[in-house]
Amino acid sequence: MGSSQCSEVTEVVCLESDLQDGQMKEVEVNHHKILLVRNEGKFSAVGSLCTHYGAPLIKGALVGNHVRCPWHGACFNTTTGDIEEYPGLDSLPSYKVRVENGKVYVTASKQKVTKRVKEMSCRVRGVCHTVLLVGGGPASLQCAETLRQNNYGGRIIMVTKDEQLPLDKTKLSKAMNIESEKILLRPSDFFQKHDIEIWTEKEVVSVNTEGKTVTLSDGTTQQYNQLLISTGARARTMQCPGADMENVKHLESYKDAAEIYQMSVGKKAVVVGTSFIGMEVAAYLSDKAASVAVVGKSEFPYQFSLGPDIGKMTMKMLEEKNVSFYTNDGVVEMRGENGRVKEIVLKTGVVLPVDVVIIGIGVIPNSDFLKGSMVEVDSKNAVVVDKFMKTNILDVFAAGDVTSFPLSIREDKRVQIGHWQLAQAHGRVAALNMLNKPTELNSIPYFWTVLLGKSIRYAGYGEGYTDIVFKGNVDERKFLTFYIKGDEVVAVASMNFDPAVSKLAEIMATGQKITKSQAESEDLEWLKLP
């Protein structure tokens, strides 16, 4: 066993006959939980907790040598432990397994390790090459890390208008009163160690693709060899009188979240828009503000994305916490004094007294700085990319919410999808193609929202669905929903029905079509849920 034996422990974890092909089991070595998997006769062992938010992977979906997290759809290779689909940044530790005399032995280190950062290179002296990443979100970060994981030795600069290093912004609408240190995606010394420069509070105002330079808001210019545009999207503003007053807020940054929280505690809050962010903010403030009202254009929240039944159920959940809804309505005027809104007037004539207004009526891609450049944007201002995240200009790539990209599961239809997981996938694909390792985007969109401690999971792309099939019971808040277009399931959603959405995402990822008749069948045996 050599010198490492003092730091390692080997234990019998089970019998060979305990696991069949395609099965997994949580075992323990030295009181550490480990995930043991058998596939094609071979055993492998990896960490048991998803590196994103720590979900137990034993409750996830195993397909071949992939295990997909039951909560948010991150996917890991069970032979190597490598992360292969997002969210999350880190891989799983993997362990040595041997089978002798019908017994399965696993060797693990005595130190408890739950995640593994992939090996990363640094800058190499004398390499004169610069990749410039515009934007400080998940796409830029994943691009930078993927470059270093693949031995890129040039200079990496990330330019962000944020004050903070890259944050887990999905938390901002779910836990608004949180310290920024707790939601940093990486600590500052990580960036120093791997020579990733981050320029905070700086904005790119124009791009010269012929000269390969960008101009920053402070007047300076920076040269690049390859450019990633990953500037995300900004909140759409209200176009009504009084909408520019100081207590009308949009949730875009850490600072916004902190201010909305401070302005709302014990006060009257009104959320305009029944978007995912609007509903999360209303739910979060429901027990903190004196009152919360939500104003929405449609009859129910999420009416077009998740359908009226789920929308009605979420509305009831929030109404039980004293959130009031003004649906089929809109804001015509905001009235106030000394630059602060005091009341808002609705189309129906209702007047709501208010101390803080939070707007959640959709987003617009941040591509204005590309005006005058040759980079192609579409009619909705999204940057047009192909499957390799390449724009129409050589050496200019784009990723994340700012893009319009071809979606493989929908016959390469061009879509704009603002999911955290997809932004990470885009960043990885862009990096590999920058390094001339041709890689196409093949991710299954995966999304989640949290209301009052209950999660709705969603996978696929449901736009234009013609039928909805429900399993379970929406009113009882335990359901699986199939969104169907023609004869094919194009998206799924669930609450309290794990790991169904992750299992279905894995099936979609293998390229199999899920048919309407499968969704309608009384028996879900084909899904092989635990």
C-alpha positions in Angstrom: 0.0 0.0 0.0 3.0 2.3 0.2 3.3 5.7 1.9 -0.2 6.8 1.3 -1.8 4.1 3.5 -1.6 6.3 6.7 -3.8 8.9 5.0 -6.2 6.4 3.4 -8.8 3.9 4.6 -10.0 0.9 2.7 -13.3 -0.8 3.8 -15.6 -3.4 2.5 -18.8 -1.5 1.6 -21.1 -4.2 0.3 -21.3 -7.5 -1.6 -20.9 -7.6 -5.4 -24.3 -9.1 -5.6 -25.9 -6.1 -3.7 -25.8 -4.0 -6.9 -27.1 -4.8 -10.4 -26.1 -2.9 -13.5 -27.7 0.6 -13.5 -28.0 0.8 -9.8 -26.4 3.0 -7.2 -26.0 2.8 -3.4 -24.9 5.2 -0.7 -22.1 3.5 1.3 -19.8 4.7 4.1 -16.0 4.6 4.4 -14.6 6.0 7.6 -18.0 7.6 8.3 -17.9 9.5 4.9 -20.9 8.9 2.6 -19.8 7.8 -0.8 -21.9 7.0 -3.9 -21.2 3.5 -5.3 -22.4 2.8 -8.9 -22.5 -0.3 -11.0 -22.5 0.1 -14.8 -21.7 -2.5 -17.4 -20.4 -4.8 -14.7 -17.9 -2.3 -13.4 -18.1 -0.5 -10.0 -17.1 3.1 -9.5 -17.3 5.4 -6.5 -17.6 9.2 -6.3 -18.7 11.8 -3.7 -22.3 11.5 -2.6 -23.3 15.2 -2.5 -23.9 17.5 -5.5 -21.2 20.2 -5.5 -23.8 22.9 -6.3 -26.0 23.0 -3.1 -25.2 19.7 -1.5 -28.2 17.6 -2.7 -27.9 13.8 -2.0 -27.1 12.3 -5.4 -28.5 8.9 -4.3 -31.9 10.6 -4.8 -30.9 11.7 -8.4 -31.3 10.1 -11.7 -28.7 7.5 -12.9 -28.5 6.9 -16.7 -25.5 5.0 -17.9 -22.4 6.6 -16.3 -24.1 9.9 -15.5 -25.8 10.8 -12.3 -28.0 14.0 -12.4 -28.8 15.9 -9.3 -32.5 15.8 -8.2 -32.6 19.4 -7.3 -31.2 21.6 -10.0 -30.0 19.1 -12.7 -26.2 19.2 -12.4 -24.7 16.1 -13.9 -21.6 14.2 -13.0 -19.7 11.4 -14.7 -19.8 8.5 -12.2 -16.4 7.0 -13.4 -14.4 10.2 -13.1 -16.5 12.4 -10.9 -16.2 15.2 -13.4 -19.0 17.7 -13.7 -20.6 17.5 -17.2 -23.7 19.6 -16.8 -24.4 22.6 -14.6 -25.2 24.4 -12.3 -22.2 24.3 -10.0 -18.5 24.7 -10.6 -16.8 21.7 -9.1 -16.4 18.0 -9.7 -16.9 15.1 -7.3 -14.0 13.4 -5.6 -13.6 9.8 -7.1 -12.4 6.8 -5.1 -10.6 3.6 -5.9 -12.8 0.5 -6.0 -11.8 -3.2 -6.2 -13.8 -6.4 -6.1 -12.3 -9.5 -4.4 -14.1 -12.7 -3.5 -17.5 -11.2 -4.1 -16.8 -8.2 -1.8 -16.6 -4.6 -2.9 -13.8 -2.5 -1.3 -13.6 1.3 -1.5 -10.5 3.3 -0.6 -10.9 6.9 0.6 -8.7 9.5 2.2 -9.2 10.1 6.0 -9.9 13.7 5.3 -13.5 14.4 4.4 -13.7 15.9 0.9 -17.0 16.8 -0.7 -15.9 18.5 -3.9 -12.9 18.6 -6.2 -11.7 21.6 -8.2 -10.5 20.5 -11.6 -6.8 20.9 -12.2 -6.1 24.4 -13.6 -3.1 26.0 -15.3 -1.7 29.5 -14.8 -0.4 32.2 -17.1 2.8 31.1 -18.9 5.5 33.7 -19.3 6.1 34.8 -22.9 2.6 33.8 -24.1 1.3 36.9 -25.8 -2.4 36.1 -26.1 -5.3 37.7 -24.4 -8.9 36.5 -23.9 -11.2 39.3 -22.8 -14.5 38.4 -21.1 -17.1 41.1 -21.0 -19.4 40.6 -18.0 -19.0 39.1 -14.6 -21.6 36.3 -14.6 -21.6 32.5 -14.8 -20.8 32.4 -18.5 -17.6 34.5 -18.1 -16.5 32.6 -15.0 -17.1 29.2 -16.6 -15.3 30.3 -19.7 -12.3 31.5 -17.7 -12.1 28.3 -15.7 -12.5 26.0 -18.7 -9.6 27.9 -20.5 -7.4 27.2 -17.5 -8.5 23.6 -17.2 -7.4 23.1 -20.7 -3.9 24.6 -20.2 -4.5 28.0 -21.8 -1.4 30.0 -20.9 -2.4 33.5 -22.0 -3.9 36.4 -20.2 -7.5 36.3 -19.1 -9.3 39.5 -18.2 -12.9 39.7 -16.9 -14.5 43.1 -17.0 -17.6 43.6 -14.9 -19.7 46.6 -13.9 -20.5 44.9 -10.6 -18.7 45.9 -7.4 -18.3 42.3 -6.3 -16.5 39.3 -7.7 -18.9 36.8 -9.5 -21.8 36.0 -7.3 -24.5 33.3 -7.2 -27.2 35.8 -8.4 -29.9 33.1 -8.3 -29.9 33.6 -4.5 -30.6 37.4 -4.7 -34.4 37.0 -5.2 -34.7 34.0 -2.9 -32.6 35.3 0.1 -32.4 39.1 -0.3 -30.8 39.8 3.0 -27.6 37.7 2.6 -23.9 38.7 3.0 -22.1 38.9 -0.4 -19.2 36.7 1.0 -21.7 33.9 1.4 -22.7 33.9 -2.3 -19.3 34.4 -3.9 -18.9 31.8 -6.6 -15.1 31.8 -6.0 -13.0 33.6 -3.3 -10.6 36.3 -4.4 -7.5 34.1 -3.9 -8.8 31.6 -6.4 -8.5 34.2 -9.2 -5.0 35.2 -8.1 -3.9 31.6 -8.0 -5.1 30.9 -11.5 -4.1 34.3 -13.0 -7.7 35.4 -13.8 -7.8 39.2 -13.7 -11.1 40.7 -12.7 -11.7 44.4 -13.3 -14.7 45.4 -11.2 -16.8 48.5 -11.6 -15.7 48.9 -15.2 -17.9 48.8 -18.3 -17.1 48.2 -21.9 -18.7 51.0 -24.0 -17.6 50.0 -27.5 -15.9 47.3 -29.5 -13.7 47.6 -32.5 -13.6 44.2 -34.0 -11.2 45.2 -36.8 -8.6 46.6 -34.5 -9.5 43.9 -31.8 -9.8 46.5 -29.0 -12.6 47.5 -26.6 -13.0 51.0 -25.1 -14.0 51.2 -21.4 -16.1 53.8 -19.7 -13.0 55.5 -18.2 -11.7 56.2 -21.7 -9.0 53.5 -21.7 -8.8 50.8 -24.3 -7.8 47.2 -24.1 -6.6 44.9 -26.9 -7.8 41.3 -27.2 -7.1 38.2 -29.3 -10.4 36.6 -28.5 -13.5 38.2 -27.0 -16.4 36.8 -25.1 -19.6 38.9 -24.9 -21.5 37.7 -21.8 -23.1 40.9 -20.5 -26.4 39.3 -19.6 -29.7 41.2 -19.6 -31.0 44.1 -17.7 -34.5 44.6 -16.2 -37.1 46.1 -18.4 -38.2 49.5 -17.1 -41.8 50.7 -16.7 -43.1 53.3 -19.1 -45.6 55.2 -17.0 -45.6 58.6 -15.2 -43.6 58.5 -12.0 -41.7 55.3 -12.8 -38.4 57.0 -12.4 -38.8 57.9 -8.7 -36.2 56.7 -6.2 -38.2 54.0 -4.4 -39.0 52.2 -7.7 -36.5 49.4 -7.8 -35.3 46.6 -10.2 -33.5 43.6 -8.9 -30.2 43.3 -10.8 -27.3 43.4 -8.4 -26.4 42.5 -4.9 -26.8 46.2 -3.9 -30.4 46.2 -5.3 -31.3 43.1 -3.2 -30.0 44.7 0.0 -31.8 48.0 -0.7 -35.1 46.4 -1.6 -34.9 44.3 1.6 -34.1 47.4 3.8 -36.8 49.5 2.1 -39.5 46.8 2.5 -39.1 45.6 6.1 -42.3 46.7 8.0 -43.4 48.7 4.9 -45.9 48.4 2.1 -44.3 46.7 -0.9 -45.8 46.3 -4.4 -44.4 44.0 -7.0 -45.2 44.8 -10.6 -45.0 41.7 -12.8 -45.6 38.0 -12.1 -42.2 36.9 -13.5 -40.1 34.3 -11.7 -38.2 37.1 -10.0 -41.3 39.1 -9.1 -42.9 36.1 -7.5 -39.8 35.1 -5.6 -39.4 38.6 -4.3 -43.1 38.7 -3.2 -42.8 35.3 -1.5 -39.6 36.3 0.3 -41.1 39.6 1.5 -44.4 38.1 2.5 -43.4 37.7 6.2 -41.1 40.8 6.3 -43.0 43.6 4.7 -46.1 45.1 6.4 -48.0 44.2 3.2 -47.2 42.8 -0.2 -49.3 43.3 -3.4 -48.6 41.8 -6.8 -49.9 43.4 -10.0 -50.0 41.2 -13.1 -51.1 41.5 -16.7 -52.4 37.9 -17.0 -55.1 36.1 -15.0 -52.5 34.0 -13.2 -48.7 34.1 -12.6 -46.7 32.0 -15.1 -49.8 31.6 -17.2 -47.9 31.3 -20.5 -44.7 29.5 -19.2 -46.1 27.0 -16.7 -49.8 27.2 -17.5 -52.9 28.5 -15.6 -53.2 25.5 -13.2 -49.7 25.9 -11.7 -50.1 29.7 -11.8 -53.3 29.5 -9.8 -51.7 27.2 -7.3 -48.7 29.5 -6.7 -51.0 32.4 -6.4 -53.0 30.5 -3.7 -49.7 29.7 -1.9 -48.8 33.4 -1.7 -52.3 34.4 -0.8 -52.1 32.1 2.2 -49.2 34.3 3.4 -51.4 37.4 2.9 -50.0 38.5 -0.4 -52.7 40.2 -2.4 -53.0 39.9 -6.2 -54.3 42.4 -8.8 -54.5 40.3 -11.9 -55.6 41.2 -15.5 -54.4 44.6 -14.5 -51.5 47.0 -14.9 -50.0 50.3 -13.6 -51.0 53.5 -15.3 -49.4 56.0 -13.0 -47.2 56.3 -10.0 -47.9 59.3 -7.8 -45.6 60.7 -5.1 -43.8 63.6 -3.6 -40.2 64.6 -3.1 -39.1 62.0 -5.6 -40.7 59.1 -3.8 -43.8 57.1 -4.9 -46.6 57.2 -2.4 -49.4 55.4 -4.3 -49.8 53.6 -7.6 -52.9 53.8 -9.8 -54.0 50.6 -11.6 -55.9 50.3 -14.9 -59.0 49.2 -13.0 -58.9 52.4 -11.0 -57.6 50.8 -7.8 -55.2 53.0 -5.9 -52.6 51.2 -3.8 -50.6 53.0 -1.1 -46.9 52.0 -1.3 -43.5 52.6 0.2 -41.4 50.5 -2.3 -42.2 49.3 -5.8 -40.3 46.3 -7.3 -40.5 45.9 -11.1 -40.2 42.4 -12.6 -41.6 42.7 -16.1 -38.9 40.9 -18.1 -35.4 41.7 -19.4 -33.6 43.2 -22.4 -30.2 41.9 -23.6 -27.2 44.2 -22.7 -25.9 44.6 -26.2 -26.1 48.4 -26.7 -22.3 48.7 -26.5 -22.1 46.7 -29.8 -23.8 49.5 -31.8 -21.4 50.6 -34.5 -19.5 47.3 -34.4 -20.0 44.5 -37.0 -21.3 42.0 -34.4 -24.8 40.8 -35.5 -27.7 41.3 -33.1 -31.3 40.3 -33.8 -34.5 42.3 -33.6 -34.7 41.7 -29.9 -31.1 43.0 -29.3 -29.8 39.5 -28.6 -26.3 38.6 -30.0 -26.7 35.9 -32.7 -24.4 32.9 -32.2 -24.1 29.4 -33.7 -23.8 26.1 -31.8 -20.1 26.8 -31.1 -21.1 30.2 -29.4 -19.4 32.0 -32.3 -20.8 35.3 -33.6 -20.5 36.4 -37.2 -17.1 37.9 -36.5 -14.0 35.7 -36.2 -12.6 35.5 -32.6 -15.7 37.1 -31.1 -17.9 34.7 -29.1 -21.0 35.3 -27.0 -22.6 33.4 -24.1 -25.5 33.5 -21.6 -28.6 35.7 -21.4 -27.4 38.2 -24.0 -27.5 35.6 -26.8 -29.9 34.0 -29.3 -28.7 30.5 -29.9 -29.8 27.3 -31.7 -31.5 24.8 -29.4 -30.6 21.2 -30.4 -33.7 19.6 -28.8 -36.0 21.9 -30.9 -34.4 21.3 -34.3 -32.0 24.2 -33.8 -34.7 26.8 -33.4 -33.2 30.1 -32.3 -34.0 30.8 -28.7 -33.2 33.3 -26.0 -33.2 31.5 -22.6 -32.1 33.2 -19.4 -31.2 30.2 -17.3 -28.1 30.1 -15.0 -27.2 26.5 -16.0 -27.3 27.4 -19.7 -25.1 30.4 -19.2 -22.5 28.1 -17.6 -22.8 25.6 -20.5 -22.4 28.4 -23.0 -19.2 29.7 -21.3 -17.7 26.2 -21.4 -18.5 25.6 -25.0 -17.2 29.1 -26.0 -13.9 28.4 -24.2 -13.4 25.0 -25.9 -14.0 26.5 -29.3 -11.6 29.4 -28.5 -9.0 26.7 -28.0 -9.9 25.2 -31.3 -11.5 22.1 -29.7 -14.7 22.0 -31.7 -17.6 21.5 -29.3 -21.3 22.0 -30.0 -23.8 23.1 -27.4 -26.1 20.2 -26.6 -27.5 21.2 -23.1 -31.0 20.5 -22.0 -32.4 23.8 -20.4 -33.0 23.2 -16.7 -34.5 25.8 -14.4 -35.9 26.1 -10.9 -37.8 28.6 -8.8 -38.4 28.6 -5.1 -41.5 30.0 -3.4 -41.9 29.8 0.4 -39.5 26.8 0.7 -41.2 24.8 -2.2 -39.3 24.3 -5.4 -40.7 24.0 -8.9 -38.2 22.3 -11.3 -38.4 22.7 -15.1 -36.5 21.1 -18.0 -36.8 21.4 -21.7 -38.3 24.3 -23.8 -42.1 24.6 -23.7 -42.8 27.6 -25.9 -45.7 26.9 -28.2 -46.9 23.8 -26.4 -50.4 22.7 -27.3 -51.3 20.3 -24.5 -50.6 19.8 -20.8 -50.7 16.4 -19.0 -50.6 16.3 -15.2 -49.6 13.5 -13.0 -50.2 13.8 -9.2 -52.3 16.7 -8.0 -51.5 20.4 -8.6 -53.8 21.5 -5.7 -52.0 19.2 -3.3 -48.7 20.7 -4.5 -47.3 17.3 -5.6 -47.3 17.0 -9.3 -45.4 16.2 -12.6 -46.4 18.2 -15.7 -45.7 17.3 -19.3 -45.9 20.1 -21.9 -46.7 18.7 -25.3 -46.4 20.1 -28.8 -48.0 17.9 -31.4 -47.0 14.4 -30.4 -43.9 15.2 -28.4 -43.1 16.2 -24.8 -41.1 19.4 -25.2 -40.8 20.3 -21.5 -41.6 19.1 -18.0 -42.2 20.7 -14.6 -42.7 19.3 -11.1 -43.1 20.0 -7.4 -42.5 17.4 -4.7 -41.9 14.8 -7.4 -38.1 14.3 -7.5 -36.2 13.1 -9.3 -38.7 13.0 -12.2 -37.5 16.2 -13.9 -33.9 15.2 -13.7 -34.7 11.8 -15.0 -36.6 13.3 -18.0 -33.8 15.7 -18.6 -31.4 12.8 -18.9 -33.8 11.0 -21.3 -33.9 14.2 -23.4 -30.1 14.5 -23.3 -29.7 11.1 -24.9 -31.7 12.3 -27.8 -34.8 10.1 -27.2 -38.2 11.6 -27.9 -40.8 11.4 -25.2 -44.2 10.9 -26.8 -47.6 12.2 -25.8 -48.8 8.6 -25.3 -46.0 8.0 -22.8 -47.0 11.1 -20.9 -50.7 10.1 -21.0 -50.2 6.5 -19.9 -51.6 5.7 -16.5 -48.4 3.9 -15.6 -45.2 5.8 -15.3 -43.2 2.6 -15.2 -41.2 3.7 -18.2 -39.8 6.6 -16.1 -38.3 4.1 -13.6 -38.8 6.5 -10.6 -37.8 5.1 -7.2 
